[in-house]
Every structure is written in structure tokens, then in C-alpha cells.
Amino acid sequence: MTITAAIVTFATLWFLVLFCVLPVRFQSQAEAGHVVPGTPSSAPADAQIGRKAKITTYITVLAFAVVYGIVVSGWITVDNMDVFNILN
């Protein structure tokens, strides 16, 4: 795996995990009982973006290690994904 492929894979996994982590423990302003004027009531009361970014990074490092290990070991190759036999 090249360095560019590793960076792209890590970034893709990071954003995928981020969008899975964002709704965890979400509380809207309406649920909290205090809506700031000028914002929708569905806006987060406390987004905790820094905490969620750290959690996302930890999970992504583990997921990337698994993906990197699979790719480098050769367990799954491009030939395994060639279901229409185009590459041969």
C-alpha cells in the first residue's frame, strides 16, 4: 500500500466513523429545554465535537490497522474483487 493510498484510506475511514459517532448521546436544544434564539430547536445543546473527534480517531486507528493488515498480507487482492473476470 502506497503512502497516498494509506492516507486516503485513513481519511475515508475517519469520516465514515465520524458520521457513525456523531449521533451518539445527541441531545437537542428542545430536549434540553433551552433553545438559543436564532437557532433551530433541533440544534445540539452540547455538540462535544472535540470528544467525538478523539473517539473517532481511536476507532479509526484500530479499523485502519485491520484494513492495512489485510491489504499488506495479500489475503484480499484486486483479483479477488474481479467478479466479471475483466482483468485476466
N, C-alpha and C positions, 0 to 999 in steps of 0.2 A: 504494500500500500504506500503510495507516494505521500509526501507531506501535504500536498494540496488536497488529495482525497481524504486524508485524515482530518484536516481542518473542516472541510465541507461536511463530512460525516458527523463530526462532533457538533458543529453548528446546527445541523438538521435535527439531530437527536436532542440538543439542548432546547430548541424551540418546541419540539414535539412534547417533551416532558414539561416544559413551562406551561403550555396550554392545558395539560392534564392537571398540573398542580394549582393553577390559579383559582379554580372554583372551590378548593378545599378550605373549609372553615370560613366561607364567604358570608358576610353579614351586611345587608344593605342598610342605607340610612333610614329607610322606613322601618325595618326590623329593629334598629337601634333606638328609634323614637326621636331622632334629631335629624331633620333634613335641612341642609345648608341652603339658604336662598340662592336661586340661580342654578342649582344642580338638580338632576332628576332624582326621584326618591329611590331609584334602583342603583344609584351610585354607591360604591363601597364606603362603609363607615370608617374602616381602617384597612387599607389595602395590604399592608405588610409586604411590600414589594421586595425589600432587601432580604427579608427572611425567606420568602418564597424563591428568590433567585439563588440563595445559598443551598436550599433544599434541592432545587433543580440541578444545580451544578454537581452536588454529591451523587444524585441518582444518575445523572448523565455520565459521570466518570465511570461508574460501575457498568452501565449499559455499553459505553464505548469500549471498555476493556473486553467485554464479551464479544462484541462485534469485531473488534480488532483481532482477537484471538482466533475467531472463526475464519476471517479472511486470510490471515497470515498462515494459518495451519494448512490451508488448501482444502479444508473439509467441504466447503461450498465454493465452487468456481463459476465462471461465466458459462462454461459448458453445461453445468447442471441446470442453468436457467434457460438454455436454448431449447424451448419446448417445440418449436417449429422446425428445428434442425436447419437453421439458416446459416450458421457459422461453419458448418462442415462442408 
